[in-house]
Amino acid sequence: MRRERLRVLLVEFERPDPAAVALGRVLRDDGVEVVHAGPVDSVEQILRTAEQEDPDAVGVLGAAPPGDLEEALGDVPVFTAATAAEVVERLAGGRSHTAEAPSDRAR
């Protein structure tokens, strides 16, 4: 079954990251369904949350994603704030209109 909108899970690994809220807004403005799980302390928590939420991609902010996370998630891509636009564009099959422009709320 294919979803109408992409679903992205955002987690703040090991420490809170204020950029998570901003990134979530940019993704949401781009038509992506965003599930913000907030701060998590372990890979196991990320995996359990991903299992429950069934995301198309997982964004890890705060600290670098653990190396074994991508392998554990299987075909679900893992991204950071720096690679978010690239991953969402690849998953959506198009160009992100908000990657280069601010949100409508900021204009």
N, C-alpha and C positions, 0 to 999 in steps of 0.2 A: 504494500500500500504506500503510495506516494503522498506526502503532505502538500498542502497548498503553499504553506510558508515554511521556510527553514526554521529549525529550532536549535538554539545555541544555549549551552549551559555555561555560565560564567562562575568561576570559583576564585576565591582569594586564598592562595596557598601559603600557609605558615604565618602570614602577617596581612593585616588589612591594607588595601590599596584603593585610594580615592578614585583612581582612574577607572575602576570597575564600573562605577555608576555612569561616568561619562561615556565609556565605551558601550555600555548597555543602551544608553539613549541613542547613540549614533546608529547602532545596529537596529534598534526598534524603529527609528525614523526611516531606515532603509527597508523596512518591511519584514524584518526578522523577528520571530518570536524569541524572546530572551527570558531565560530562567536564571535568576541571580541567586546562587546558593549561599553567598557570603563566605566568611572565613572558614576554612577547613584545615585540619592539622595532619591529615594522613592521606596517602594514596588510596587506602581502603575506603575512606569517606567519599572521595571523588568517585570511585568505582561504584559504590552503592547508590550515590545520587544519580550518576549517569544511567544506571540500571533502571531506576525509578522514573526518570524523566525522558529517557529514550531520545537524546539529542542527536542532531546531525553533525555537530562539532562541539568541542569543549575548549573554552578559553580559560587559561590559567594566568592569573595576575598575582602580584605580590612577590613571589619568589619564582625562580626558574622551575618549569615543570620537571618532575622526576623523569629520568631517562626511560624507566620501564613503564611509564604511564601509557604511552602510545601503543606499546605492545599489548598491554593488558586490555585496552579499549578496543582492540581489533581494527575494524575499518572506520572508526570514528576519529577524524583528524583532531589534533591538539594544536592550539595556537596561543600566542602571546599577544599583548596589545600591539606590538610592532608588526605582527603578521596578520592581524585580524582582517583587514580589507582584502588582502590576497586570498585568504582561505574562504571568506564569505563569497567573494567573486567567483572563485573556482567552483564552489558548491552550487551557487545559483546559476552559473553558466552565463553570467553577464557582468556588466560593469557596475560598481557601487557608485550611486550618485552622491553619496555623502562622504566618500573617502577623501575627496578634495574640497568639499564645501561644508560649511558649518550647518548645523541643524536649523530648520526654519525658525525655531524659537530663539536662536542666537542672532538672527538677522534683524 
